[in-house]
Amino acid sequence: MPLRPDLVEAYRRALYVVYGEPELVIRVGEPNADLDALLTGHEAQTAAFVTAANPEGAQQSTQENRAAAEGLLKSEFLVGRAWFEGEGRDPEGRWPAEPSVLVIGLTRKDAEALGVVYGQNAFVFVEIGKAPELVIL
């Protein structure tokens, strides 16, 4: 079933934040030199910003999302890869932040598989030198 247009737009407008000092804020469609530098520093060409929270876009409790995030951090897709915790934020604050992770070196195919495993509607895919892309599953 296709996603509702308002939900796709919410994913496009979201802020995908990697924790740190300063935070690294990823926006769909906007090139990001700091993100490219992070990939370069890890000798990677790709990354994916993924979550296990709120499967199929249905809001879960904080406890359920925390448990899903812990499971994601133990996923075989993260083994042997650099990753950084963060969260997806609604810039208008209408939806609670979703615990997420930026996985360095994750291919689009593996990111799609990971999204399917965790019942996600979409993820953000990054290729060095390009604007981050919203990938609908």
DSSP file (Angstrom, degrees, kcal/mol; ACC not computed):
  #  RESIDUE AA STRUCTURE BP1 BP2  ACC     N-H-->O    O-->H-N    N-H-->O    O-->H-N    TCO  KAPPA ALPHA  PHI   PSI    X-CA   Y-CA   Z-CA
    1    1 A M              0   0    0      0, 0.0     0, 0.0     0, 0.0     0, 0.0   0.000 360.0 360.0 360.0 130.2    0.0    0.0    0.0
    2    2 A P        -     0   0    0      0, 0.0     2,-0.1     0, 0.0     0, 0.0  -0.299 360.0-106.4 -64.6 149.4    1.5    3.4   -0.9
    3    3 A L        -     0   0    0      1,-0.1   133,-0.0   118,-0.1     5,-0.0  -0.453  38.6 -97.9 -74.1 148.6    2.3    5.8    1.9
    4    4 A R    >>  -     0   0    0      1,-0.1     4,-2.1    -2,-0.1     3,-0.6  -0.414  31.0-123.5 -61.8 140.3    0.1    8.8    2.5
    5    5 A P  H 3> S+     0   0    0      0, 0.0     4,-2.3     0, 0.0     5,-0.2   0.843 111.0  55.8 -56.7 -35.6    1.5   11.9    0.9
    6    6 A D  H 3> S+     0   0    0      2,-0.2     4,-1.8     1,-0.2     5,-0.1   0.856 107.3  49.5 -67.8 -32.5    1.5   13.8    4.2
    7    7 A L  H <> S+     0   0    0     -3,-0.6     4,-2.2     2,-0.2    -1,-0.2   0.914 110.4  49.5 -71.1 -43.0    3.6   11.0    5.8
    8    8 A V  H  X S+     0   0    0     -4,-2.1     4,-2.1     1,-0.2    -2,-0.2   0.915 111.5  50.2 -59.8 -42.6    6.1   11.0    3.0
    9    9 A E  H  X S+     0   0    0     -4,-2.3     4,-2.1     1,-0.2    -1,-0.2   0.882 107.3  53.7 -64.8 -37.8    6.4   14.8    3.3
   10   10 A A  H  X S+     0   0    0     -4,-1.8     4,-1.3     1,-0.2    -1,-0.2   0.910 108.7  49.5 -62.3 -41.4    6.9   14.5    7.1
   11   11 A Y  H  < S+     0   0    0     -4,-2.2    17,-0.2     1,-0.2    -2,-0.2   0.898 110.7  50.7 -63.3 -39.6    9.8   12.1    6.4
   12   12 A R  H  < S+     0   0    0     -4,-2.1    16,-0.5     1,-0.2    -2,-0.2   0.869 113.9  43.8 -65.7 -36.6   11.3   14.6    3.9
   13   13 A R  H  < S+     0   0    0     -4,-2.1    -1,-0.2    -5,-0.1    -2,-0.2   0.666  90.8 111.6 -83.4 -17.2   11.1   17.5    6.3
   14   14 A A     <  -     0   0    0     -4,-1.3     2,-0.6    -5,-0.2    14,-0.5  -0.095  67.8-125.5 -59.0 155.5   12.4   15.6    9.3
   15   15 A L  E     -A   89   0A   0     74,-2.8    74,-3.3    12,-0.1     2,-0.8  -0.924  15.9-154.8-101.8 123.6   15.8   16.4   10.8
   16   16 A Y  E     -AB  88  26A   0     10,-2.6    10,-3.2    -2,-0.6     2,-0.5  -0.879  20.9-166.7-103.0 105.9   18.0   13.3   11.0
   17   17 A V  E     -AB  87  25A   0     70,-2.8    70,-2.3    -2,-0.8     2,-0.5  -0.815  18.3-158.7-109.4 128.5   20.4   14.1   13.9
   18   18 A V  E     -AB  86  24A   0      6,-2.9     6,-2.2    -2,-0.5    68,-0.3  -0.912  33.0-117.6-100.0 125.1   23.6   12.3   14.8
   19   19 A Y        +     0   0    0     66,-2.2     2,-0.3    -2,-0.5    66,-0.1  -0.289  63.0  96.9 -63.2 145.4   24.6   13.0   18.4
   20   20 A G  S    S-     0   0    0      3,-0.0     3,-0.1    66,-0.0    -2,-0.0  -0.921  77.2 -51.4 161.1-178.6   27.8   14.8   19.1
   21   21 A E  S    S+     0   0    0      1,-0.4     2,-0.1    -2,-0.3    -2,-0.1  -0.899 135.2  16.7-122.7  99.8   29.4   18.1   19.8
   22   22 A P  S    S-     0   0    0      0, 0.0    -1,-0.4     0, 0.0     2,-0.1   0.603 106.6-121.5 -82.0 168.1   28.2   19.7   17.6
   23   23 A E        -     0   0    0     -2,-0.1     2,-0.7    -3,-0.1    -4,-0.2  -0.405  18.7-129.3 -66.6 147.8   25.3   17.6   16.4
   24   24 A L  E     -B   18   0A   0     -6,-2.2    -6,-2.9    -2,-0.1     2,-0.6  -0.911  23.7-159.6-100.5 115.3   25.4   16.5   12.7
   25   25 A V  E     -B   17   0A   0     -2,-0.7     2,-0.5    -8,-0.2    -8,-0.2  -0.867   3.3-163.0-104.0 121.4   22.0   17.4   11.2
   26   26 A I  E     -B   16   0A   0    -10,-3.2   -10,-2.6    -2,-0.6     2,-0.4  -0.875   5.2-171.3-104.9 130.7   21.1   15.6    8.0
   27   27 A R    >   -     0   0    0     -2,-0.5     3,-1.8     3,-0.4   -12,-0.1  -0.982  30.2-110.2-122.7 134.1   18.3   16.9    5.8
   28   28 A V  T 3  S+     0   0    0    -16,-0.5   105,-0.2   -14,-0.5   103,-0.0  -0.381 102.8  12.5 -59.8 131.8   16.9   15.1    2.8
   29   29 A G  T 3  S+     0   0    0    103,-3.0    -1,-0.3     1,-0.2   102,-0.1   0.429 102.4 107.4  83.2  -0.8   17.9   16.7   -0.4
   30   30 A E    <   -     0   0    0     -3,-1.8    -3,-0.4   102,-0.1    -1,-0.2  -0.937  69.1-128.0-116.0 115.3   20.5   19.0    1.1
   31   31 A P        -     0   0    0      0, 0.0     2,-0.4     0, 0.0   100,-0.2  -0.217  23.3-157.7 -54.5 150.0   24.2   18.3    0.5
   32   32 A N     >  -     0   0    0     98,-0.3     4,-2.2     1,-0.1    97,-0.2  -0.888  17.2-169.6-141.6 104.5   26.2   18.1    3.7
   33   33 A A  H  > S+     0   0    0     -2,-0.4     4,-2.3     1,-0.2     5,-0.1   0.851  91.6  54.6 -62.8 -36.3   30.0   18.7    3.7
   34   34 A D  H  > S+     0   0    0      2,-0.2     4,-1.9     1,-0.2    -1,-0.2   0.887 108.4  48.8 -66.2 -37.8   30.3   17.5    7.3
   35   35 A L  H  > S+     0   0    0      2,-0.2     4,-2.3     1,-0.2    -2,-0.2   0.912 110.6  50.4 -66.4 -43.2   28.6   14.2    6.5
   36   36 A D  H  X S+     0   0    0     -4,-2.2     4,-2.8     1,-0.2    -2,-0.2   0.898 109.3  52.1 -60.0 -40.2   30.9   13.8    3.5
   37   37 A A  H  X S+     0   0    0     -4,-2.3     4,-2.5     2,-0.2    -1,-0.2   0.884 107.4  52.2 -64.8 -38.2   33.9   14.4    5.8
   38   38 A L  H  X S+     0   0    0     -4,-1.9     4,-0.9     2,-0.2    -2,-0.2   0.930 111.8  46.1 -62.8 -45.1   32.6   11.7    8.2
   39   39 A L  H ><>S+     0   0    0     -4,-2.3     5,-2.5     1,-0.2     3,-0.9   0.935 112.4  50.4 -62.6 -46.1   32.3    9.2    5.4
   40   40 A T  H ><5S+     0   0    0     -4,-2.8     3,-1.8     1,-0.3    -2,-0.2   0.904 105.9  56.4 -58.5 -42.5   35.8   10.1    4.0
   41   41 A G  H 3<5S+     0   0    0     -4,-2.5    -1,-0.3     1,-0.3    -2,-0.2   0.747 111.8  43.0 -61.9 -23.9   37.2    9.7    7.5
   42   42 A H  T <<5S-     0   0    0     -4,-0.9    -1,-0.3    -3,-0.9    -2,-0.2   0.226 113.1-119.0-104.9  12.0   35.9    6.2    7.6
   43   43 A E  T < 5 +     0   0    0     -3,-1.8     2,-0.3     1,-0.2    -3,-0.2   0.889  69.4 137.1  51.6  44.7   37.0    5.5    4.0
   44   44 A A      < -     0   0    0     -5,-2.5    -1,-0.2    -6,-0.1    -2,-0.1  -0.862  49.1-162.6-121.1 154.1   33.3    4.8    3.1
   45   45 A Q  S    S+     0   0    0     -2,-0.3    83,-2.8    -3,-0.1     2,-0.3   0.589  75.8  32.7-105.1 -18.3   31.2    5.9    0.1
   46   46 A T  E     +C  127   0A   0     81,-0.2    59,-3.2    -7,-0.1     2,-0.3  -0.884  52.7 172.3-138.1 164.7   27.8    5.3    1.6
   47   47 A A  E     -CD 126 104A   0     79,-1.8    79,-2.9    -2,-0.3     2,-0.4  -0.955  16.6-144.8-160.6 165.5   25.8    5.3    4.8
   48   48 A A  E     -CD 125 103A   0     55,-1.7    55,-3.1    -2,-0.3     2,-0.7  -0.998   8.0-145.4-140.8 139.0   22.2    5.0    5.9
   49   49 A F  E     +CD 124 102A   0     75,-2.8    75,-2.0    -2,-0.4     2,-0.3  -0.916  38.0 167.7-101.8 114.0   20.2    6.6    8.7
   50   50 A V  E     - D   0 101A   0     51,-2.7    51,-2.6    -2,-0.7     2,-0.3  -0.847  20.8-166.7-130.8 160.1   17.8    4.0   10.0
   51   51 A T  E     - D   0 100A   0     -2,-0.3    49,-0.2    49,-0.2    67,-0.1  -0.937  21.8-157.2-138.9 162.5   15.5    3.5   12.9
   52   52 A A        +     0   0    0     47,-0.6    48,-0.1    -2,-0.3    17,-0.1   0.314  63.7 114.1-114.1   0.2   13.6    0.6   14.4
   53   53 A A  S    S+     0   0    0     46,-0.6     4,-0.3     1,-0.2    -2,-0.1  -0.338  75.3   5.1 -75.6 152.1   11.0    3.0   16.1
   54   54 A N  S >  S-     0   0    0      7,-0.2     3,-1.9     1,-0.1    -1,-0.2   0.873  82.7-140.9  47.0  60.0    7.4    3.2   15.3
   55   55 A P  G >  S+     0   0    0      0, 0.0     3,-2.0     0, 0.0    65,-0.2  -0.158  81.0   7.1 -52.8 141.7    7.1    0.4   12.7
   56   56 A E  G 3  S-     0   0    0     63,-3.3    64,-0.1     1,-0.3     3,-0.1   0.707 129.3 -70.9  56.7  23.2    4.9    1.1    9.8
   57   57 A G  G <  S+     0   0    0     -3,-1.9     2,-0.6    -4,-0.3    -1,-0.3   0.610  97.5 137.4  74.5  11.1    4.5    4.7   11.0
   58   58 A A    <   -     0   0    0     -3,-2.0    -1,-0.2    -4,-0.2     2,-0.1  -0.825  59.4-117.3 -94.8 120.5    2.4    3.6   14.0
   59   59 A Q        -     0   0    0     -2,-0.6     2,-0.2    -5,-0.1    -1,-0.0  -0.330  34.8-169.4 -62.6 128.9    3.4    5.5   17.1
   60   60 A Q        -     0   0    0      1,-0.1    -1,-0.0    -2,-0.1     2,-0.0  -0.609  30.3 -85.2-108.7 170.8    4.7    3.1   19.8
   61   61 A S     >  -     0   0    0     -2,-0.2     4,-2.5     1,-0.1     5,-0.2  -0.313  38.5-110.3 -71.5 161.2    5.4    3.9   23.5
   62   62 A T  H  > S+     0   0    0      1,-0.2     4,-2.4     2,-0.2     5,-0.2   0.903 120.9  51.9 -57.4 -42.3    8.8    5.2   24.5
   63   63 A Q  H  > S+     0   0    0      2,-0.2     4,-2.3     1,-0.2    -1,-0.2   0.916 109.7  48.1 -63.5 -44.4    9.6    1.9   26.1
   64   64 A E  H  > S+     0   0    0      1,-0.2     4,-2.3     2,-0.2    -2,-0.2   0.908 113.4  47.7 -63.5 -41.9    8.7   -0.1   23.0
   65   65 A N  H  X S+     0   0    0     -4,-2.5     4,-2.4     2,-0.2    -2,-0.2   0.883 110.4  52.0 -67.4 -37.4   10.8    2.2   20.8
   66   66 A R  H  X S+     0   0    0     -4,-2.4     4,-2.1    -5,-0.2    -2,-0.2   0.917 110.6  48.0 -63.9 -42.8   13.7    2.0   23.2
   67   67 A A  H  X S+     0   0    0     -4,-2.3     4,-1.9     2,-0.2    -2,-0.2   0.905 111.9  49.6 -64.7 -41.2   13.6   -1.8   23.1
   68   68 A A  H  X S+     0   0    0     -4,-2.3     4,-2.3     1,-0.2    -2,-0.2   0.898 109.8  51.8 -63.1 -40.2   13.4   -1.7   19.3
   69   69 A A  H  X S+     0   0    0     -4,-2.4     4,-2.1     2,-0.2    -2,-0.2   0.894 107.4  52.2 -64.5 -39.7   16.4    0.6   19.2
   70   70 A E  H  X S+     0   0    0     -4,-2.1     4,-0.7     1,-0.2    -1,-0.2   0.896 109.7  49.7 -63.2 -39.3   18.4   -1.7   21.5
   71   71 A G  H >< S+     0   0    0     -4,-1.9     3,-0.9     1,-0.2    -2,-0.2   0.907 108.1  53.4 -64.2 -41.8   17.6   -4.6   19.1
   72   72 A L  H >< S+     0   0    0     -4,-2.3     3,-1.8     1,-0.3    -2,-0.2   0.905 103.5  56.3 -59.2 -42.7   18.8   -2.5   16.1
   73   73 A L  H 3< S+     0   0    0     -4,-2.1    -1,-0.3     1,-0.3    -2,-0.2   0.701 108.6  48.2 -65.4 -17.8   22.1   -1.8   17.8
   74   74 A K  T << S+     0   0    0     -3,-0.9    -1,-0.3    -4,-0.7    -2,-0.2   0.343  86.4 128.8 -99.2   4.2   22.7   -5.5   18.1
   75   75 A S    X>  -     0   0    0     -3,-1.8     3,-1.7    -4,-0.2     4,-0.6  -0.264  68.1-126.6 -65.5 144.9   21.7   -6.2   14.4
   76   76 A E  G >4 S+     0   0    0      1,-0.3     3,-0.5     2,-0.2    -1,-0.1   0.748 107.9  69.6 -59.7 -24.2   24.0   -8.2   12.2
   77   77 A F  G 34 S+     0   0    0      1,-0.2    -1,-0.3    -5,-0.1    -4,-0.1   0.720  99.5  47.6 -68.7 -20.1   23.9   -5.3    9.8
   78   78 A L  G X4 S+     0   0    0     -3,-1.7     3,-2.1    -6,-0.2    -1,-0.2   0.624  82.9 115.6 -93.9 -15.1   25.9   -3.2   12.2
   79   79 A V  T << S+     0   0    0     -4,-0.6     3,-0.1    -3,-0.5    -5,-0.0  -0.339  88.5   5.1 -60.6 127.7   28.6   -5.8   12.9
   80   80 A G  T 3  S+     0   0    0      1,-0.2     2,-0.3    -2,-0.1    -1,-0.3   0.498 111.0 104.4  79.3   4.3   32.0   -4.6   11.7
   81   81 A R  S <  S-     0   0    0     -3,-2.1     2,-0.3    25,-0.0    -1,-0.2  -0.870  74.2-114.7-116.7 150.5   30.8   -1.2   10.7
   82   82 A A        +     0   0    0     -2,-0.3    22,-2.5    22,-0.2     2,-0.3  -0.611  42.3 176.0 -74.6 142.5   31.1    2.2   12.3
   83   83 A W  E     - E   0 103A   0     -2,-0.3     2,-0.4    20,-0.2    20,-0.2  -0.989  19.5-153.9-149.3 155.8   27.8    3.6   13.5
   84   84 A F  E     - E   0 102A   0     18,-2.1    18,-2.9    -2,-0.3     2,-0.1  -0.996  19.2-125.9-135.1 131.4   26.6    6.6   15.4
   85   85 A E  E     + E   0 101A   0     -2,-0.4   -66,-2.2    16,-0.2     2,-0.3  -0.389  45.8 131.0 -74.5 154.1   23.5    7.0   17.5
   86   86 A G  E     -AE  18 100A   0     14,-2.3    14,-2.5   -68,-0.3     2,-0.3  -0.859  40.8-109.8-169.2-156.0   21.1    9.8   16.9
   87   87 A E  E     -AE  17  99A   0    -70,-2.3   -70,-2.8    12,-0.3     2,-0.5  -0.988  16.1-120.7-158.4 151.0   17.4   10.5   16.4
   88   88 A G  E     -AE  16  98A   0     10,-2.3    10,-2.3    -2,-0.3     2,-0.4  -0.845  37.6-162.6 -91.6 128.2   14.9   11.5   13.8
   89   89 A R  E     -A   15   0A   0    -74,-3.3   -74,-2.8    -2,-0.5     8,-0.1  -0.913  22.3-134.0-119.5 139.5   13.2   14.8   14.8
   90   90 A D    >   -     0   0    0      5,-0.7     3,-2.0    -2,-0.4   -76,-0.1  -0.811  19.3-146.6 -81.9 117.2   10.0   16.4   13.7
   91   91 A P  T 3  S+     0   0    0      0, 0.0    -1,-0.1     0, 0.0   -77,-0.1   0.724  99.7  49.7 -62.7 -18.1   11.1   20.1   13.2
   92   92 A E  T 3  S-     0   0    0      3,-0.0   -78,-0.0    -3,-0.0    -2,-0.0   0.446 108.2-126.9 -98.0  -2.0    7.6   21.2   14.3
   93   93 A G  S <  S+     0   0    0     -3,-2.0     4,-0.1     2,-0.1    -4,-0.0   0.664  73.7 122.2  70.7  17.2    7.6   19.0   17.4
   94   94 A R  S    S+     0   0    0      1,-0.1    -1,-0.1     2,-0.1     0, 0.0   0.690  70.7  47.6 -83.9 -17.9    4.4   17.2   16.7
   95   95 A W  S    S-     0   0    0     -5,-0.1    -5,-0.7     3,-0.0    -2,-0.1  -0.978  93.8-110.5-124.4 133.9    5.9   13.7   16.7
   96   96 A P        -     0   0    0      0, 0.0    -8,-0.1     0, 0.0    -2,-0.1  -0.273  45.1 -92.4 -61.4 148.6    8.3   12.4   19.4
   97   97 A A        -     0   0    0     -8,-0.1    -8,-0.2     1,-0.1   -10,-0.0  -0.297  38.6-135.7 -59.8 144.4   11.9   12.0   18.4
   98   98 A E  E     - E   0  88A   0    -10,-2.3   -10,-2.3    -3,-0.1    -1,-0.1  -0.920  16.4-119.8-107.9 122.2   12.8    8.5   17.1
   99   99 A P  E     + E   0  87A   0      0, 0.0   -47,-0.6     0, 0.0   -46,-0.6  -0.382  49.8 163.1 -58.4 134.1   16.0    6.8   18.3
  100  100 A S  E     -DE  51  86A   0    -14,-2.5   -14,-2.3   -49,-0.2     2,-0.3  -0.824  29.8-136.9-146.0 177.4   18.0    6.1   15.2
  101  101 A V  E     -DE  50  85A   0    -51,-2.6   -51,-2.7    -2,-0.3     2,-0.6  -0.996   9.9-140.8-146.9 140.5   21.5    5.2   14.0
  102  102 A L  E     -DE  49  84A   0    -18,-2.9   -18,-2.1    -2,-0.3     2,-0.6  -0.919  24.0-159.0 -98.1 117.2   23.7    6.3   11.1
  103  103 A V  E >   -DE  48  83A   0    -55,-3.1   -55,-1.7    -2,-0.6     3,-0.9  -0.883   8.3-141.9-105.0 117.2   25.5    3.2    9.8
  104  104 A I  E 3  S+D   47   0A   0    -22,-2.5   -57,-0.3    -2,-0.6   -22,-0.2  -0.566  81.4  12.6 -78.8 135.2   28.7    4.0    7.9
  105  105 A G  T 3  S+     0   0    0    -59,-3.2     2,-0.4    -2,-0.3   -58,-0.2   0.512  84.2 146.6  81.6   4.8   29.4    1.8    4.8
  106  106 A L    <   -     0   0    0     -3,-0.9    -1,-0.3   -60,-0.2   -59,-0.1  -0.606  43.7-133.1 -76.2 129.8   25.9    0.3    4.7
  107  107 A T     >  -     0   0    0     -2,-0.4     4,-2.5    -3,-0.1     5,-0.2  -0.351  19.6-112.3 -76.5 162.4   24.8   -0.4    1.1
  108  108 A R  H  > S+     0   0    0      2,-0.2     4,-2.6     1,-0.2     5,-0.2   0.915 118.8  53.0 -59.8 -42.7   21.4    0.6   -0.2
  109  109 A K  H  > S+     0   0    0      1,-0.2     4,-2.2     2,-0.2    -1,-0.2   0.923 111.8  44.1 -60.7 -45.7   20.5   -3.1   -0.5
  110  110 A D  H  > S+     0   0    0      2,-0.2     4,-2.7     1,-0.2    -1,-0.2   0.877 112.2  53.0 -68.2 -36.6   21.4   -3.8    3.1
  111  111 A A  H  X S+     0   0    0     -4,-2.5     4,-2.5     2,-0.2    -2,-0.2   0.898 109.0  49.9 -64.3 -39.5   19.7   -0.7    4.3
  112  112 A E  H  X S+     0   0    0     -4,-2.6     4,-2.2     2,-0.2    -2,-0.2   0.930 111.8  48.0 -62.6 -45.1   16.5   -1.8    2.5
  113  113 A A  H  X S+     0   0    0     -4,-2.2     4,-2.5     1,-0.2    -2,-0.2   0.912 111.6  50.0 -62.3 -42.8   16.8   -5.2    4.1
  114  114 A L  H  X S+     0   0    0     -4,-2.7     4,-1.8     1,-0.2    -1,-0.2   0.917 109.8  51.0 -62.2 -44.2   17.3   -3.7    7.5
  115  115 A G  H  <>S+     0   0    0     -4,-2.5     5,-3.1     1,-0.2    -1,-0.2   0.892 110.6  48.8 -60.2 -40.5   14.3   -1.4    7.1
  116  116 A V  H ><5S+     0   0    0     -4,-2.2     3,-1.6     3,-0.2    -2,-0.2   0.921 107.1  55.3 -65.8 -44.0   12.1   -4.3    6.1
  117  117 A V  H 3<5S+     0   0    0     -4,-2.5    -1,-0.2     1,-0.3    -2,-0.2   0.880 114.0  41.3 -55.9 -38.9   13.3   -6.4    9.1
  118  118 A Y  T 3<5S-     0   0    0     -4,-1.8    -1,-0.3    -5,-0.2    -2,-0.2   0.241 114.5-114.5 -98.2  13.2   12.2   -3.5   11.4
  119  119 A G  T < 5 +     0   0    0     -3,-1.6   -63,-3.3     1,-0.2    -3,-0.2   0.808  57.5 163.4  66.1  32.1    9.0   -2.8    9.6
  120  120 A Q      < -     0   0    0     -5,-3.1    -1,-0.2   -65,-0.2     3,-0.1  -0.504  40.6-149.5 -87.7 153.7   10.0    0.7    8.5
  121  121 A N  S    S-     0   0    0      1,-0.2    16,-3.3    -2,-0.2     2,-0.3   0.728  76.7 -12.3 -85.5 -26.3    8.4    2.8    5.7
  122  122 A A  E     - F   0 136A   0     14,-0.3     2,-0.3    15,-0.2    -1,-0.2  -0.968  52.8-160.4-164.1 168.8   11.6    4.6    4.7
  123  123 A F  E     - F   0 135A   0     12,-1.6    12,-3.1    -2,-0.3     2,-0.6  -0.943  30.2-106.8-151.8 170.1   15.2    5.4    5.5
  124  124 A V  E     -CF  49 134A   0    -75,-2.0   -75,-2.8    -2,-0.3     2,-0.4  -0.918  31.0-160.6-106.4 124.3   17.7    8.0    4.5
  125  125 A F  E     -CF  48 133A   0      8,-3.0     8,-2.9    -2,-0.6     2,-0.4  -0.862   3.9-160.7-107.3 139.5   20.5    6.9    2.2
  126  126 A V  E     -C   47   0A   0    -79,-2.9   -79,-1.8    -2,-0.4     2,-0.4  -0.968  11.1-177.5-124.1 131.0   23.7    8.8    1.8
  127  127 A E  E >   -C   46   0A   0     -2,-0.4     3,-2.3   -81,-0.2   -81,-0.2  -0.996  42.6-100.7-122.0 133.6   26.3    8.6   -1.0
  128  128 A I  T 3  S+     0   0    0    -83,-2.8     3,-0.1    -2,-0.4   -83,-0.0  -0.219 107.5  16.9 -55.0 135.5   29.4   10.7   -0.7
  129  129 A G  T 3  S+     0   0    0      1,-0.3     2,-0.3   -97,-0.2    -1,-0.3   0.413 111.7  92.1  83.0  -1.3   29.2   13.9   -2.7
  130  130 A K  S <  S-     0   0    0     -3,-2.3   -98,-0.3   -98,-0.1    -1,-0.3  -0.831  84.0 -96.8-122.0 160.8   25.4   13.7   -3.1
  131  131 A A        -     0   0    0     -2,-0.3    -4,-0.1  -100,-0.2  -103,-0.1  -0.535  52.6 -95.7 -71.4 139.9   22.4   15.0   -1.2
  132  132 A P        -     0   0    0      0, 0.0  -103,-3.0     0, 0.0     2,-0.4  -0.273  44.9-144.0 -55.3 142.8   20.9   12.5    1.3
  133  133 A E  E     -F  125   0A   0     -8,-2.9    -8,-3.0  -105,-0.2     2,-0.6  -0.925   8.5-132.5-120.5 134.6   18.0   10.7   -0.3
  134  134 A L  E     -F  124   0A   0     -2,-0.4     2,-0.6   -10,-0.2   -10,-0.2  -0.758  24.6-160.6 -81.3 123.1   14.7    9.5    1.3
  135  135 A V  E     -F  123   0A   0    -12,-3.1   -12,-1.6    -2,-0.6     2,-0.4  -0.934   4.2-150.8-110.5 117.0   14.2    5.9    0.2
  136  136 A I  E      F  122   0A   0     -2,-0.6   -14,-0.3   -14,-0.2   -15,-0.1  -0.718 360.0 360.0 -86.7 132.3   10.6    4.6    0.5
  137  137 A L              0   0    0    -16,-3.3   -15,-0.2    -2,-0.4    -1,-0.1   0.427 360.0 360.0 -91.8 360.0   10.3    0.9    1.2
